[in-house]
């Protein structure tokens, strides 16, 4: 398959070519690591991403814009209830608006698994931290933000042979990151590993009722994808900075 054909297949798996809203839901866990310490199961983690695919305006043919919002919540690792505090610190959940992407044709890594096709995306991140250590000594350990995002999207092989604008999909996601800013770990060595799995829903209404209720009570706009492209993207680090501007 050409890069354009691969991207088209990924677009049908991740979103819908007809521009309709597509909701992915995921669930999993967050573990910590630190030199000389045992691994700790700190949190459950659950969230939704609501996306809308659009043609890339002013871009080369076959380019797409993925317009999304995503909300995710840290859970008690045993009861799986949404946390409001952790070790007497307020929990800052994930409210990324927007979390947009521009896709241009590229050789998407793909694996034939027989009855399934797997698209793999490995995204190393490294850029100036929105939380410089001098301004946020309790919340940041480095002036450079570094993380690794590992996505896998699985689609039925037979579905990809049809002309359907959207195909059923499941996904897995692993993320290695620094301590979260609200955890107030300062310069302590170590960090977090997120390990999650999920699926494309028939509609947002298929998301867990608890999750939809929390979104409705706090940020109801997260039940829908953005209508227009905006930038820059929001992250947990920029959202924390907005809540706690530097003095």
Secondary structure in CASP SS format (residue, H / E / C, confidence):
PFRMAT SS
TARGET T0000
AUTHOR 0000-0000-0000
METHOD secondary structure of the structure
MODEL  1
X C 1.00
X C 1.00
X H 1.00
X H 1.00
X H 1.00
X H 1.00
X H 1.00
X H 1.00
X H 1.00
X H 1.00
X H 1.00
X H 1.00
X H 1.00
X H 1.00
X C 1.00
X C 1.00
X C 1.00
X C 1.00
X C 1.00
X C 1.00
X C 1.00
X E 1.00
X E 1.00
X E 1.00
X E 1.00
X E 1.00
X E 1.00
X E 1.00
X E 1.00
X E 1.00
X E 1.00
X E 1.00
X E 1.00
X C 1.00
X C 1.00
X C 1.00
X C 1.00
X C 1.00
X C 1.00
X E 1.00
X E 1.00
X E 1.00
X E 1.00
X E 1.00
X E 1.00
X E 1.00
X E 1.00
X E 1.00
X E 1.00
X E 1.00
X E 1.00
X E 1.00
X E 1.00
X E 1.00
X E 1.00
X C 1.00
X C 1.00
X C 1.00
X C 1.00
X C 1.00
X C 1.00
X C 1.00
X C 1.00
X E 1.00
X E 1.00
X E 1.00
X E 1.00
X E 1.00
X E 1.00
X E 1.00
X E 1.00
X E 1.00
X E 1.00
X E 1.00
X E 1.00
X E 1.00
X C 1.00
X C 1.00
X C 1.00
X C 1.00
X C 1.00
X E 1.00
X C 1.00
X C 1.00
X E 1.00
X E 1.00
X C 1.00
X C 1.00
X E 1.00
X E 1.00
X C 1.00
X C 1.00
X C 1.00
X E 1.00
X E 1.00
X E 1.00
X E 1.00
X C 1.00
X C 1.00
X C 1.00
X E 1.00
X E 1.00
X E 1.00
X C 1.00
X C 1.00
X C 1.00
X C 1.00
X C 1.00
X E 1.00
X E 1.00
X E 1.00
X E 1.00
X C 1.00
X C 1.00
X C 1.00
X E 1.00
X E 1.00
X E 1.00
X E 1.00
X E 1.00
X E 1.00
X E 1.00
X E 1.00
X E 1.00
X E 1.00
X E 1.00
X E 1.00
X E 1.00
X C 1.00
X C 1.00
X C 1.00
X C 1.00
X C 1.00
X C 1.00
X C 1.00
X C 1.00
X C 1.00
X C 1.00
X C 1.00
X C 1.00
X C 1.00
X C 1.00
X C 1.00
X E 1.00
X E 1.00
X E 1.00
X E 1.00
X E 1.00
X E 1.00
X E 1.00
X E 1.00
X E 1.00
X E 1.00
X E 1.00
X E 1.00
X E 1.00
X C 1.00
X C 1.00
X H 1.00
X H 1.00
X H 1.00
X C 1.00
X C 1.00
X C 1.00
X C 1.00
X C 1.00
X C 1.00
X C 1.00
X E 1.00
X E 1.00
X E 1.00
X E 1.00
X E 1.00
X E 1.00
X E 1.00
X E 1.00
X E 1.00
X C 1.00
X C 1.00
X C 1.00
X H 1.00
X H 1.00
X H 1.00
X C 1.00
X C 1.00
X C 1.00
X C 1.00
X C 1.00
X C 1.00
X C 1.00
X E 1.00
X E 1.00
X E 1.00
X E 1.00
X E 1.00
X E 1.00
X E 1.00
X E 1.00
X E 1.00
X E 1.00
X C 1.00
X C 1.00
X C 1.00
X H 1.00
X H 1.00
X H 1.00
X C 1.00
X C 1.00
X H 1.00
X H 1.00
X H 1.00
X H 1.00
X H 1.00
X H 1.00
X H 1.00
X H 1.00
X H 1.00
X H 1.00
X C 1.00
X H 1.00
X H 1.00
X H 1.00
X H 1.00
X C 1.00
X C 1.00
X C 1.00
X C 1.00
X C 1.00
X C 1.00
X C 1.00
X C 1.00
X C 1.00
X C 1.00
X C 1.00
X C 1.00
X H 1.00
X H 1.00
X H 1.00
X H 1.00
X H 1.00
X H 1.00
X H 1.00
X H 1.00
X C 1.00
X C 1.00
X C 1.00
X C 1.00
END
